[in-house]
Amino acid sequence: MNKKEIPEELKERLEEFHVEIPQIPLKKNKLDQLADWICKPVKSPLEFLSIHEKSTIKLGLYPLFAIFILLLPTMFLI
Amino acid sequence: MNLNKAEQEEQYSLEELFVSYKTPIYLFIYRYCQEEQLSIDIVQDTFLRFHKYQHQFDARKSSIKTYLFRMAYQLMINRLNKRQRWKKLLPFLYQKEAQHESMSSIDKLTIQEAIKQLPEHQRAIILLTYYHDLSQKEIAKILEIPIGTVKSRLHASLKRLKELLEGTA
């Protein structure tokens, strides 16, 4: 099927979709580029820890592991 | 005729391409998402991206029009998907849009609203077929789907659009 085979009544309705074309510069201005940079979604910082919704156990274990590491030097002092 | 890279780059100067294709690409993107600023951004990003990856374009594989349309479509889909993710994270920011959709369904649909209500995978096909007069082979390349899928989706989208406009959906 191509454009010619589309029923006439549907073509008439499709013709009703008019679009006004604005001025589009080739290059974005600096402000737009800054706005794009600010709004650009960034990679989640938690991804490197592989933390997602189901890994709540990991969330609990990481602080305990950190505390253990921090306490290691004190063990040698005793 | 095989063109070497230097000839190819010379042939497709960015400014000339922009003048020739900014309007059809804008029309396609605007009719798909119906947002002026997003459509302008996508048109600009398409040509910036083309400028960056121009060396990857192979004239033997696709026409420049197909290549640019595919680039624009991918950029738009990525942007809409990112927005969808934000919508899931912060749904309260998008409540107004949802209310507008439910209100508009009471009245008789305009062609703009009917197209917006088409499933995304059907919308692009009907726009490219009717407004851009592209062949099914070209559409398949732009959307990166088999020709058979283009045919079946076009058939389904026309049926769905007719139902929406007649109010029988």
gemmi code that builds the backbone of each chain (N, CA, C; Angstrom):
import gemmi

chains = {
    "A": [
        ("MET", (0.845, -1.207, 0.000), (0.000, 0.000, 0.000), (0.875, 1.249, 0.000)),
        ("ASN", (0.504, 2.231, -0.829), (1.228, 3.510, -0.812), (0.236, 4.651, -0.616)),
        ("LYS", (0.736, 5.874, -0.758), (-0.093, 7.066, -0.501), (-1.367, 7.080, -1.349)),
        ("LYS", (-1.224, 6.671, -2.621), (-2.373, 6.722, -3.541), (-3.503, 5.786, -3.123)),
        ("GLU", (-3.152, 4.740, -2.420), (-4.158, 3.741, -2.046), (-4.902, 4.071, -0.751)),
        ("ILE", (-4.518, 5.172, -0.112), (-5.216, 5.582, 1.123), (-6.605, 6.101, 0.735)),
        ("PRO", (-7.655, 5.671, 1.443), (-9.017, 6.108, 1.082), (-9.147, 7.635, 1.066)),
        ("GLU", (-9.956, 8.131, 0.117), (-10.109, 9.583, -0.091), (-10.558, 10.325, 1.173)),
        ("GLU", (-11.522, 9.747, 1.891), (-12.043, 10.424, 3.085), (-10.954, 10.601, 4.152)),
        ("LEU", (-10.074, 9.616, 4.220), (-8.966, 9.685, 5.179), (-7.928, 10.719, 4.716)),
        ("LYS", (-7.715, 10.762, 3.402), (-6.779, 11.748, 2.841), (-7.253, 13.169, 3.160)),
        ("GLU", (-8.558, 13.385, 3.018), (-9.113, 14.724, 3.309), (-8.847, 15.126, 4.747)),
        ("ARG", (-9.002, 14.168, 5.660), (-8.757, 14.462, 7.076), (-7.267, 14.700, 7.332)),
        ("LEU", (-6.433, 13.900, 6.693), (-4.985, 14.055, 6.878), (-4.508, 15.414, 6.351)),
        ("GLU", (-5.173, 15.905, 5.318), (-4.813, 17.219, 4.748), (-5.109, 18.364, 5.721)),
        ("GLU", (-5.950, 18.086, 6.703), (-6.309, 19.139, 7.672), (-5.177, 19.441, 8.655)),
        ("PHE", (-4.178, 18.594, 8.678), (-3.065, 18.766, 9.627), (-2.048, 19.762, 9.054)),
        ("HIS", (-2.304, 21.037, 9.281), (-1.381, 22.069, 8.803), (-0.352, 22.368, 9.889)),
        ("VAL", (0.851, 22.661, 9.449), (1.924, 22.970, 10.403), (2.589, 24.279, 10.000)),
        ("GLU", (2.719, 25.178, 10.960), (3.464, 26.419, 10.696), (4.931, 26.146, 10.993)),
        ("ILE", (5.755, 26.494, 10.043), (7.180, 26.191, 10.220), (7.923, 27.410, 10.781)),
        ("PRO", (8.508, 27.257, 11.945), (9.239, 28.399, 12.539), (10.634, 28.570, 11.910)),
        ("GLN", (11.277, 29.654, 12.248), (12.658, 29.854, 11.815), (13.543, 28.874, 12.584)),
        ("ILE", (14.323, 28.125, 11.870), (15.219, 27.170, 12.547), (16.657, 27.493, 12.154)),
        ("PRO", (17.445, 28.029, 13.076), (18.862, 28.250, 12.755), (19.627, 26.938, 12.781)),
        ("LEU", (20.672, 26.855, 11.994), (21.463, 25.616, 11.948), (22.154, 25.343, 13.273)),
        ("LYS", (22.699, 26.420, 13.853), (23.403, 26.235, 15.123), (22.570, 26.736, 16.288)),
        ("LYS", (22.699, 26.037, 17.395), (21.995, 26.454, 18.606), (22.757, 27.602, 19.239)),
        ("ASN", (22.033, 28.527, 19.889), (22.772, 29.581, 20.583), (23.350, 29.030, 21.896)),
        ("LYS", (24.269, 29.769, 22.467), (25.002, 29.303, 23.655), (24.055, 28.977, 24.819)),
        ("LEU", (22.997, 29.793, 24.941), (22.044, 29.603, 26.041), (21.331, 28.253, 25.909)),
        ("ASP", (20.940, 27.919, 24.650), (20.278, 26.629, 24.403), (21.214, 25.469, 24.703)),
        ("GLN", (22.501, 25.647, 24.303), (23.475, 24.586, 24.547), (23.660, 24.361, 26.046)),
        ("LEU", (23.692, 25.488, 26.800), (23.834, 25.403, 28.248), (22.615, 24.703, 28.858)),
        ("ALA", (21.426, 25.085, 28.349), (20.186, 24.479, 28.852), (20.174, 22.977, 28.566)),
        ("ASP", (20.629, 22.589, 27.369), (20.704, 21.167, 27.006), (21.649, 20.424, 27.937)),
        ("TRP", (22.789, 21.081, 28.225), (23.790, 20.439, 29.087), (23.255, 20.247, 30.502)),
        ("ILE", (22.540, 21.274, 30.993), (21.977, 21.188, 32.354), (20.892, 20.106, 32.413)),
        ("CYS", (20.063, 20.065, 31.370), (18.926, 19.131, 31.386), (19.301, 17.720, 30.954)),
        ("LYS", (20.507, 17.536, 30.446), (20.907, 16.219, 29.944), (20.916, 15.191, 31.090)),
        ("PRO", (20.142, 14.112, 30.960), (20.151, 13.116, 32.029), (21.538, 12.483, 32.167)),
        ("VAL", (21.980, 12.304, 33.390), (23.312, 11.736, 33.612), (23.198, 10.299, 34.110)),
        ("LYS", (24.299, 9.599, 34.005), (24.326, 8.210, 34.467), (24.209, 8.187, 35.991)),
        ("SER", (23.432, 7.257, 36.491), (23.252, 7.173, 37.938), (24.577, 6.854, 38.633)),
        ("PRO", (24.961, 7.627, 39.655), (26.218, 7.336, 40.356), (26.174, 6.014, 41.115)),
        ("LEU", (24.982, 5.480, 41.323), (24.860, 4.200, 42.046), (25.106, 2.990, 41.144)),
        ("GLU", (25.152, 3.257, 39.806), (25.293, 2.128, 38.883), (26.581, 1.343, 39.091)),
        ("PHE", (27.663, 2.063, 39.437), (28.940, 1.352, 39.578), (28.917, 0.396, 40.768)),
        ("LEU", (27.983, 0.599, 41.697), (27.840, -0.319, 42.828), (26.846, -1.444, 42.527)),
        ("SER", (26.261, -1.397, 41.316), (25.225, -2.356, 40.887), (24.045, -2.370, 41.851)),
        ("ILE", (23.683, -1.207, 42.353), (22.539, -1.144, 43.272), (21.281, -0.858, 42.462)),
        ("HIS", (20.321, -1.716, 42.561), (19.031, -1.475, 41.937), (17.944, -1.825, 42.943)),
        ("GLU", (16.701, -1.765, 42.498), (15.573, -1.916, 43.428), (15.622, -3.201, 44.261)),
        ("LYS", (16.115, -4.300, 43.661), (16.062, -5.590, 44.349), (17.267, -5.844, 45.251)),
        ("SER", (18.277, -5.004, 45.134), (19.487, -5.307, 45.915), (19.546, -4.491, 47.202)),
        ("THR", (18.510, -4.580, 47.994), (18.478, -3.850, 49.271), (19.457, -4.444, 50.279)),
        ("ILE", (19.770, -5.742, 50.119), (20.730, -6.386, 51.031), (22.084, -5.704, 50.888)),
        ("LYS", (22.446, -5.441, 49.608), (23.725, -4.767, 49.356), (23.749, -3.411, 50.036)),
        ("LEU", (22.627, -2.715, 49.952), (22.538, -1.378, 50.567), (22.825, -1.439, 52.065)),
        ("GLY", (22.355, -2.509, 52.686), (22.590, -2.692, 54.112), (24.015, -3.121, 54.425)),
        ("LEU", (24.588, -3.910, 53.519), (25.920, -4.459, 53.766), (27.054, -3.478, 53.507)),
        ("TYR", (26.877, -2.587, 52.537), (27.958, -1.643, 52.222), (28.367, -0.781, 53.419)),
        ("PRO", (27.403, -0.196, 54.183), (27.818, 0.604, 55.358), (28.544, -0.247, 56.400)),
        ("LEU", (28.075, -1.499, 56.600), (28.726, -2.389, 57.578), (30.159, -2.687, 57.143)),
        ("PHE", (30.321, -2.918, 55.839), (31.642, -3.186, 55.286), (32.547, -1.962, 55.469)),
        ("ALA", (31.977, -0.788, 55.247), (32.752, 0.462, 55.394), (33.183, 0.659, 56.842)),
        ("ILE", (32.260, 0.365, 57.775), (32.576, 0.514, 59.203), (33.707, -0.447, 59.599)),
        ("PHE", (33.626, -1.684, 59.066), (34.657, -2.682, 59.342), (36.030, -2.200, 58.872)),
        ("ILE", (36.082, -1.639, 57.682), (37.345, -1.125, 57.114), (37.890, 0.007, 57.994)),
        ("LEU", (36.960, 0.884, 58.428), (37.388, 2.030, 59.243), (37.905, 1.585, 60.622)),
        ("LEU", (37.353, 0.468, 61.112), (37.761, -0.020, 62.445), (39.060, -0.832, 62.424)),
        ("LEU", (39.470, -1.264, 61.255), (40.677, -2.097, 61.134), (41.910, -1.479, 61.806)),
        ("PRO", (42.218, -0.197, 61.564), (43.413, 0.382, 62.205), (43.349, 0.356, 63.724)),
        ("THR", (42.124, 0.530, 64.271), (42.005, 0.550, 65.748), (42.316, -0.820, 66.359)),
        ("MET", (42.061, -1.897, 65.590), (42.349, -3.248, 66.073), (43.849, -3.421, 66.327)),
        ("PHE", (44.653, -2.800, 65.468), (46.104, -2.923, 65.633), (46.633, -2.087, 66.801)),
        ("LEU", (45.849, -1.092, 67.178), (46.267, -0.232, 68.284), (46.087, -0.906, 69.636)),
        ("ILE", (45.118, -1.842, 69.706), (44.829, -2.492, 70.992), (45.951, -3.465, 71.376)),
    ],
    "B": [
        ("MET", (27.825, 4.600, -9.403), (29.124, 5.268, -9.358), (29.619, 5.316, -7.912)),
        ("ASN", (30.848, 4.898, -7.696), (31.398, 4.921, -6.352), (32.065, 6.256, -6.079)),
        ("LEU", (31.708, 6.843, -4.942), (32.310, 8.120, -4.574), (33.314, 7.876, -3.463)),
        ("ASN", (34.478, 8.514, -3.576), (35.374, 8.394, -2.440), (34.930, 9.362, -1.352)),
        ("LYS", (35.510, 9.238, -0.168), (35.013, 9.995, 0.981), (35.101, 11.505, 0.789)),
        ("ALA", (36.199, 11.961, 0.209), (36.369, 13.403, 0.019), (35.298, 13.953, -0.902)),
        ("GLU", (35.006, 13.181, -1.987), (33.975, 13.625, -2.937), (32.609, 13.644, -2.263)),
        ("GLN", (32.375, 12.587, -1.453), (31.091, 12.471, -0.768), (30.862, 13.644, 0.181)),
        ("GLU", (31.900, 13.975, 0.954), (31.785, 15.067, 1.919), (31.567, 16.391, 1.209)),
        ("GLU", (32.242, 16.541, 0.066), (32.107, 17.772, -0.695), (30.681, 17.900, -1.219)),
        ("GLN", (30.172, 16.735, -1.686), (28.837, 16.725, -2.273), (27.776, 17.123, -1.237)),
        ("TYR", (27.945, 16.667, -0.005), (26.936, 16.931, 1.013), (27.406, 18.019, 1.969)),
        ("SER", (27.399, 19.230, 1.529), (27.774, 20.311, 2.440), (26.629, 20.516, 3.424)),
        ("LEU", (26.994, 20.762, 4.655), (26.009, 20.833, 5.727), (24.944, 21.906, 5.480)),
        ("GLU", (25.363, 23.059, 5.038), (24.419, 24.160, 4.819), (23.387, 23.814, 3.744)),
        ("GLU", (23.863, 23.204, 2.670), (22.945, 22.838, 1.580), (21.939, 21.790, 2.044)),
        ("LEU", (22.445, 20.824, 2.778), (21.553, 19.776, 3.292), (20.527, 20.369, 4.248)),
        ("PHE", (20.991, 21.297, 5.075), (20.099, 21.916, 6.053), (18.959, 22.652, 5.348)),
        ("VAL", (19.303, 23.411, 4.324), (18.280, 24.159, 3.573), (17.289, 23.194, 2.918)),
        ("SER", (17.799, 22.092, 2.390), (16.932, 21.147, 1.661), (16.047, 20.304, 2.582)),
        ("TYR", (16.580, 19.920, 3.729), (15.877, 18.920, 4.536), (15.339, 19.383, 5.891)),
        ("LYS", (15.652, 20.615, 6.291), (15.169, 21.036, 7.617), (13.634, 21.038, 7.686)),
        ("THR", (12.981, 21.486, 6.601), (11.511, 21.557, 6.633), (10.867, 20.169, 6.662)),
        ("PRO", (11.224, 19.252, 5.743), (10.584, 17.923, 5.843), (10.848, 17.214, 7.169)),
        ("ILE", (12.069, 17.388, 7.706), (12.364, 16.723, 8.988), (11.556, 17.374, 10.109)),
        ("TYR", (11.464, 18.704, 10.080), (10.667, 19.393, 11.107), (9.208, 18.927, 11.039)),
        ("LEU", (8.667, 18.853, 9.823), (7.261, 18.457, 9.655), (7.018, 17.042, 10.196)),
        ("PHE", (7.946, 16.148, 9.905), (7.797, 14.768, 10.390), (7.839, 14.724, 11.924)),
        ("ILE", (8.848, 15.376, 12.491), (8.998, 15.333, 13.949), (7.833, 16.045, 14.627)),
        ("TYR", (7.445, 17.204, 14.086), (6.350, 17.954, 14.714), (5.042, 17.157, 14.665)),
        ("ARG", (4.752, 16.561, 13.516), (3.497, 15.806, 13.412), (3.517, 14.582, 14.341)),
        ("TYR", (4.707, 14.079, 14.612), (4.816, 12.914, 15.505), (4.613, 13.319, 16.968)),
        ("CYS", (5.377, 14.333, 17.435), (5.336, 14.653, 18.870), (4.458, 15.874, 19.192)),
        ("GLN", (4.181, 16.679, 18.164), (3.346, 17.881, 18.298), (3.861, 18.856, 19.354)),
        ("GLU", (5.175, 19.036, 19.373), (5.801, 20.010, 20.265), (6.815, 20.813, 19.465)),
        ("GLU", (6.593, 22.129, 19.420), (7.425, 22.959, 18.553), (8.892, 22.975, 18.989)),
        ("GLN", (9.136, 23.254, 20.287), (10.523, 23.397, 20.729), (11.305, 22.089, 20.608)),
        ("LEU", (10.641, 21.002, 20.948), (11.302, 19.698, 20.828), (11.649, 19.414, 19.361)),
        ("SER", (10.732, 19.754, 18.466), (10.965, 19.505, 17.033), (12.129, 20.338, 16.514)),
        ("ILE", (12.200, 21.613, 16.940), (13.316, 22.476, 16.519), (14.638, 21.881, 17.022)),
        ("ASP", (14.647, 21.469, 18.285), (15.862, 20.869, 18.873), (16.308, 19.632, 18.095)),
        ("ILE", (15.331, 18.803, 17.741), (15.662, 17.559, 17.036), (16.249, 17.867, 15.657)),
        ("VAL", (15.654, 18.854, 14.960), (16.175, 19.223, 13.631), (17.631, 19.682, 13.766)),
        ("GLN", (17.892, 20.560, 14.731), (19.263, 21.061, 14.923), (20.214, 19.929, 15.309)),
        ("ASP", (19.770, 19.091, 16.236), (20.624, 17.979, 16.685), (20.920, 16.999, 15.549)),
        ("THR", (19.922, 16.806, 14.665), (20.110, 15.883, 13.535), (21.277, 16.344, 12.664)),
        ("PHE", (21.286, 17.641, 12.343), (22.345, 18.133, 11.454), (23.693, 18.231, 12.169)),
        ("LEU", (23.666, 18.517, 13.458), (24.925, 18.522, 14.220), (25.513, 17.109, 14.264)),
        ("ARG", (24.617, 16.142, 14.458), (25.055, 14.756, 14.522), (25.544, 14.277, 13.157)),
        ("PHE", (24.814, 14.705, 12.115), (25.242, 14.332, 10.765), (26.641, 14.888, 10.483)),
        ("HIS", (26.860, 16.127, 10.893), (28.166, 16.779, 10.692), (29.269, 15.979, 11.400)),
        ("LYS", (28.935, 15.477, 12.578), (29.903, 14.726, 13.384), (30.195, 13.338, 12.796)),
        ("TYR", (29.143, 12.683, 12.314), (29.301, 11.301, 11.834), (29.147, 11.176, 10.312)),
        ("GLN", (29.389, 12.259, 9.606), (29.212, 12.272, 8.153), (30.035, 11.176, 7.459)),
        ("HIS", (31.203, 10.880, 8.015), (32.088, 9.893, 7.402), (31.480, 8.482, 7.409)),
        ("GLN", (30.487, 8.261, 8.295), (29.863, 6.928, 8.356), (28.789, 6.729, 7.282)),
        ("PHE", (28.384, 7.839, 6.644), (27.313, 7.733, 5.645), (27.820, 7.030, 4.392)),
        ("ASP", (27.061, 6.034, 3.947), (27.412, 5.287, 2.747), (26.283, 5.446, 1.729)),
        ("ALA", (26.569, 6.189, 0.667), (25.545, 6.478, -0.348), (25.029, 5.217, -1.037)),
        ("ARG", (25.794, 4.132, -0.973), (25.344, 2.886, -1.621), (24.282, 2.179, -0.792)),
        ("LYS", (24.282, 2.434, 0.515), (23.327, 1.745, 1.400), (21.989, 2.465, 1.501)),
        ("SER", (22.024, 3.793, 1.542), (20.756, 4.539, 1.642), (20.928, 5.937, 1.075)),
        ("SER", (19.791, 6.569, 0.780), (19.841, 7.950, 0.280), (20.106, 8.876, 1.464)),
        ("ILE", (20.526, 10.085, 1.139), (20.801, 11.051, 2.202), (19.510, 11.397, 2.965)),
        ("LYS", (18.393, 11.409, 2.243), (17.103, 11.724, 2.877), (16.751, 10.653, 3.913)),
        ("THR", (16.868, 9.400, 3.502), (16.582, 8.283, 4.411), (17.501, 8.330, 5.628)),
        ("TYR", (18.769, 8.628, 5.366), (19.774, 8.664, 6.437), (19.439, 9.746, 7.467)),
        ("LEU", (19.081, 10.935, 6.960), (18.759, 12.043, 7.874), (17.466, 11.789, 8.636)),
        ("PHE", (16.481, 11.243, 7.947), (15.209, 10.927, 8.604), (15.427, 9.883, 9.708)),
        ("ARG", (16.278, 8.888, 9.425), (16.534, 7.854, 10.434), (17.215, 8.458, 11.665)),
        ("MET", (18.177, 9.346, 11.395), (18.895, 10.005, 12.484), (17.916, 10.833, 13.344)),
        ("ALA", (17.055, 11.580, 12.673), (16.078, 12.421, 13.388), (15.118, 11.561, 14.200)),
        ("TYR", (14.654, 10.468, 13.598), (13.716, 9.586, 14.284), (14.350, 8.977, 15.534)),
        ("GLN", (15.601, 8.532, 15.393), (16.288, 7.938, 16.548), (16.482, 8.960, 17.664)),
        ("LEU", (16.874, 10.177, 17.280), (17.054, 11.235, 18.288), (15.746, 11.522, 19.019)),
        ("MET", (14.662, 11.585, 18.232), (13.363, 11.888, 18.846), (12.933, 10.762, 19.796)),
        ("ILE", (13.079, 9.530, 19.357), (12.677, 8.389, 20.193), (13.497, 8.370, 21.484)),
        ("ASN", (14.798, 8.638, 21.373), (15.643, 8.682, 22.576), (15.173, 9.761, 23.537)),
        ("ARG", (14.866, 10.933, 22.986), (14.414, 12.050, 23.832), (13.080, 11.710, 24.502)),
        ("LEU", (12.172, 11.120, 23.732), (10.851, 10.781, 24.289), (10.967, 9.675, 25.336)),
        ("ASN", (11.874, 8.725, 25.106), (12.075, 7.650, 26.087), (12.660, 8.201, 27.392)),
        ("LYS", (13.615, 9.141, 27.258), (14.203, 9.750, 28.461), (13.115, 10.490, 29.240)),
        ("ARG", (12.271, 11.193, 28.481), (11.183, 11.932, 29.133), (10.226, 10.972, 29.842)),
        ("GLN", (9.973, 9.836, 29.201), (9.087, 8.833, 29.787), (9.640, 8.325, 31.119)),
        ("ARG", (10.985, 8.173, 31.159), (11.613, 7.718, 32.406), (11.436, 8.761, 33.507)),
        ("TRP", (11.597, 10.036, 33.119), (11.372, 11.117, 34.096), (9.921, 11.130, 34.560)),
        ("LYS", (9.024, 10.833, 33.638), (7.592, 10.807, 33.943), (7.281, 9.766, 35.015)),
        ("LYS", (8.004, 8.640, 34.932), (7.803, 7.582, 35.933), (8.369, 7.995, 37.288)),
        ("LEU", (9.512, 8.720, 37.230), (10.142, 9.149, 38.480), (9.384, 10.291, 39.154)),
        ("LEU", (8.915, 11.238, 38.331), (8.230, 12.422, 38.874), (6.851, 12.583, 38.217)),
        ("PRO", (5.916, 11.671, 38.504), (4.622, 11.702, 37.803), (3.803, 12.962, 38.052)),
        ("PHE", (4.011, 13.598, 39.227), (3.196, 14.786, 39.550), (3.456, 15.945, 38.587)),
        ("LEU", (4.604, 15.934, 37.916), (4.918, 16.996, 36.966), (4.122, 16.858, 35.666)),
        ("TYR", (3.556, 15.687, 35.445), (2.894, 15.415, 34.167), (1.382, 15.248, 34.302)),
        ("GLN", (0.831, 15.615, 35.459), (-0.606, 15.416, 35.683), (-1.471, 16.232, 34.725)),
        ("LYS", (-1.027, 17.477, 34.449), (-1.816, 18.357, 33.582), (-2.028, 17.748, 32.210)),
        ("GLU", (-0.960, 17.153, 31.661), (-1.052, 16.555, 30.333), (-2.078, 15.424, 30.311)),
        ("ALA", (-2.064, 14.603, 31.359), (-3.000, 13.476, 31.452), (-4.443, 13.972, 31.490)),
        ("GLN", (-4.684, 15.077, 32.242), (-6.037, 15.635, 32.310), (-6.504, 16.114, 30.939)),
        ("HIS", (-5.571, 16.752, 30.209), (-5.896, 17.285, 28.887), (-6.306, 16.146, 27.945)),
        ("GLU", (-5.563, 15.034, 28.039), (-5.869, 13.891, 27.174), (-7.261, 13.334, 27.436)),
        ("SER", (-7.603, 13.221, 28.725), (-8.907, 12.638, 29.044), (-10.047, 13.568, 28.636)),
        ("MET", (-9.805, 14.888, 28.726), (-10.842, 15.843, 28.330), (-11.063, 15.834, 26.823)),
        ("SER", (-9.956, 15.757, 26.065), (-10.083, 15.846, 24.624), (-10.783, 14.634, 24.017)),
        ("SER", (-10.747, 13.495, 24.731), (-11.380, 12.300, 24.181), (-12.903, 12.391, 24.180)),
        ("ILE", (-13.460, 13.331, 24.969), (-14.921, 13.492, 25.008), (-15.401, 14.119, 23.694)),
        ("ASP", (-14.677, 15.145, 23.221), (-15.079, 15.825, 21.998), (-14.695, 15.010, 20.770)),
        ("LYS", (-15.209, 15.469, 19.626), (-14.841, 14.825, 18.366), (-13.363, 15.085, 18.093)),
        ("LEU", (-12.664, 14.067, 17.681), (-11.220, 14.204, 17.528), (-10.838, 14.960, 16.263)),
        ("THR", (-9.830, 15.802, 16.409), (-9.239, 16.426, 15.228), (-8.194, 15.439, 14.710)),
        ("ILE", (-7.694, 15.707, 13.512), (-6.677, 14.809, 12.946), (-5.417, 14.818, 13.823)),
        ("GLN", (-5.093, 15.979, 14.398), (-3.910, 16.077, 15.262), (-4.049, 15.152, 16.470)),
        ("GLU", (-5.201, 15.205, 17.098), (-5.429, 14.373, 18.292), (-5.475, 12.888, 17.928)),
        ("ALA", (-6.090, 12.604, 16.777), (-6.193, 11.199, 16.351), (-4.808, 10.620, 16.081)),
        ("ILE", (-3.961, 11.397, 15.437), (-2.587, 10.919, 15.153), (-1.827, 10.718, 16.457)),
        ("LYS", (-2.023, 11.636, 17.397), (-1.334, 11.528, 18.686), (-1.786, 10.277, 19.455)),
        ("GLN", (-3.023, 9.877, 19.218), (-3.536, 8.696, 19.934), (-3.138, 7.371, 19.282)),
        ("LEU", (-2.573, 7.456, 18.083), (-2.127, 6.216, 17.436), (-0.961, 5.628, 18.221)),
        ("PRO", (-0.851, 4.311, 18.288), (0.330, 3.720, 18.940), (1.601, 4.219, 18.233)),
        ("GLU", (2.670, 4.402, 18.999), (3.891, 5.001, 18.452), (4.428, 4.262, 17.224)),
        ("HIS", (4.377, 2.923, 17.254), (4.937, 2.167, 16.137), (4.103, 2.302, 14.865)),
        ("GLN", (2.847, 2.744, 14.996), (2.008, 2.945, 13.807), (2.078, 4.385, 13.317)),
        ("ARG", (2.302, 5.308, 14.262), (2.260, 6.743, 13.943), (3.292, 7.133, 12.895)),
        ("ALA", (4.527, 6.712, 13.113), (5.610, 7.096, 12.195), (5.335, 6.594, 10.783)),
        ("ILE", (4.779, 5.405, 10.680), (4.554, 4.811, 9.355), (3.519, 5.594, 8.557)),
        ("ILE", (2.455, 5.976, 9.205), (1.411, 6.721, 8.480), (1.922, 8.111, 8.086)),
        ("LEU", (2.717, 8.735, 8.948), (3.253, 10.073, 8.643), (4.226, 10.012, 7.466)),
        ("LEU", (5.104, 9.029, 7.499), (6.105, 8.918, 6.425), (5.451, 8.533, 5.093)),
        ("THR", (4.401, 7.720, 5.166), (3.722, 7.294, 3.931), (2.941, 8.450, 3.316)),
        ("TYR", (2.129, 9.101, 4.137), (1.236, 10.109, 3.561), (1.924, 11.460, 3.323)),
        ("TYR", (2.552, 12.003, 4.360), (3.076, 13.367, 4.242), (4.432, 13.441, 3.532)),
        ("HIS", (5.165, 12.351, 3.515), (6.502, 12.415, 2.901), (6.628, 11.513, 1.672)),
        ("ASP", (5.543, 10.829, 1.368), (5.477, 10.029, 0.152), (6.673, 9.083, -0.007)),
        ("LEU", (7.061, 8.479, 1.075), (8.214, 7.570, 1.031), (7.746, 6.146, 0.716)),
        ("SER", (8.604, 5.394, 0.062), (8.258, 4.002, -0.255), (8.387, 3.147, 1.008)),
        ("GLN", (7.792, 1.967, 0.937), (7.863, 1.071, 2.109), (9.299, 0.640, 2.388)),
        ("LYS", (10.099, 0.549, 1.338), (11.505, 0.175, 1.504), (12.246, 1.285, 2.275)),
        ("GLU", (11.960, 2.529, 1.905), (12.610, 3.661, 2.593), (12.155, 3.754, 4.046)),
        ("ILE", (10.864, 3.535, 4.259), (10.329, 3.580, 5.632), (10.968, 2.484, 6.486)),
        ("ALA", (11.125, 1.307, 5.873), (11.747, 0.186, 6.595), (13.171, 0.560, 7.031)),
        ("LYS", (13.882, 1.281, 6.154), (15.247, 1.696, 6.496), (15.254, 2.747, 7.600)),
        ("ILE", (14.325, 3.680, 7.526), (14.270, 4.750, 8.540), (13.944, 4.171, 9.915)),
        ("LEU", (12.959, 3.297, 9.955), (12.508, 2.759, 11.244), (13.278, 1.499, 11.650)),
        ("GLU", (14.123, 1.015, 10.745), (14.926, -0.192, 10.982), (14.055, -1.391, 11.349)),
        ("ILE", (13.060, -1.614, 10.494), (12.166, -2.776, 10.657), (12.002, -3.442, 9.281)),
        ("PRO", (11.571, -4.712, 9.245), (11.389, -5.362, 7.933), (10.237, -4.741, 7.128)),
        ("ILE", (10.297, -4.875, 5.793), (9.250, -4.301, 4.931), (7.879, -4.907, 5.261)),
        ("GLY", (7.865, -6.197, 5.564), (6.608, -6.866, 5.914), (5.940, -6.212, 7.115)),
        ("THR", (6.764, -5.807, 8.065), (6.237, -5.138, 9.265), (5.671, -3.771, 8.903)),
        ("VAL", (6.351, -3.073, 7.981), (5.855, -1.757, 7.528), (4.460, -1.931, 6.929)),
        ("LYS", (4.319, -2.941, 6.069), (3.027, -3.188, 5.392), (1.921, -3.455, 6.400)),
        ("SER", (2.209, -4.363, 7.334), (1.151, -4.734, 8.283), (0.814, -3.575, 9.222)),
        ("ARG", (1.866, -2.816, 9.630), (1.603, -1.690, 10.533), (0.860, -0.561, 9.822)),
        ("LEU", (1.144, -0.369, 8.538), (0.447, 0.679, 7.782), (-1.038, 0.335, 7.686)),
        ("HIS", (-1.304, -0.920, 7.377), (-2.687, -1.386, 7.264), (-3.411, -1.172, 8.603)),
        ("ALA", (-2.739, -1.579, 9.686), (-3.352, -1.464, 11.018), (-3.520, 0.003, 11.417)),
        ("SER", (-2.552, 0.851, 11.062), (-2.630, 2.261, 11.475), (-3.750, 2.993, 10.736)),
        ("LEU", (-3.944, 2.652, 9.459), (-5.029, 3.294, 8.695), (-6.389, 2.892, 9.274)),
        ("LYS", (-6.489, 1.636, 9.628), (-7.741, 1.127, 10.208), (-8.018, 1.830, 11.545)),
        ("ARG", (-6.971, 1.918, 12.355), (-7.092, 2.540, 13.683), (-7.418, 4.035, 13.562)),
        ("LEU", (-6.750, 4.699, 12.628), (-6.979, 6.136, 12.435), (-8.424, 6.401, 12.002)),
        ("LYS", (-8.908, 5.560, 11.126), (-10.287, 5.696, 10.652), (-11.264, 5.536, 11.819)),
        ("GLU", (-10.998, 4.544, 12.642), (-11.856, 4.301, 13.820), (-11.828, 5.501, 14.764)),
        ("LEU", (-10.639, 6.036, 14.992), (-10.514, 7.180, 15.913), (-11.266, 8.394, 15.388)),
        ("LEU", (-11.126, 8.640, 14.091), (-11.776, 9.818, 13.501), (-13.297, 9.660, 13.435)),
        ("GLU", (-13.748, 8.424, 13.293), (-15.196, 8.188, 13.237), (-15.799, 8.052, 14.630)),
        ("GLY", (-14.913, 7.964, 15.619), (-15.387, 7.852, 17.006), (-15.867, 6.477, 17.372)),
        ("THR", (-15.420, 5.464, 16.618), (-15.852, 4.091, 16.918), (-14.787, 3.307, 17.682)),
        ("ALA", (-13.631, 3.966, 17.948), (-12.540, 3.254, 18.644), (-12.866, 3.047, 20.101)),
    ],
}
model = gemmi.Model(1)
for chain_id, residues in chains.items():
    chain = gemmi.Chain(chain_id)
    for i, (resn, *xyz) in enumerate(residues, 1):
        res = gemmi.Residue()
        res.name, res.seqid = resn, gemmi.SeqId(i, " ")
        for name, pos in zip(("N", "CA", "C"), xyz):
            atom = gemmi.Atom()
            atom.name, atom.element = name, gemmi.Element(name[0])
            atom.pos, atom.b_iso = gemmi.Position(*pos), 0.0
            res.add_atom(atom)
        chain.add_residue(res)
    model.add_chain(chain)
structure = gemmi.Structure()
structure.add_model(model)
structure.setup_entities()
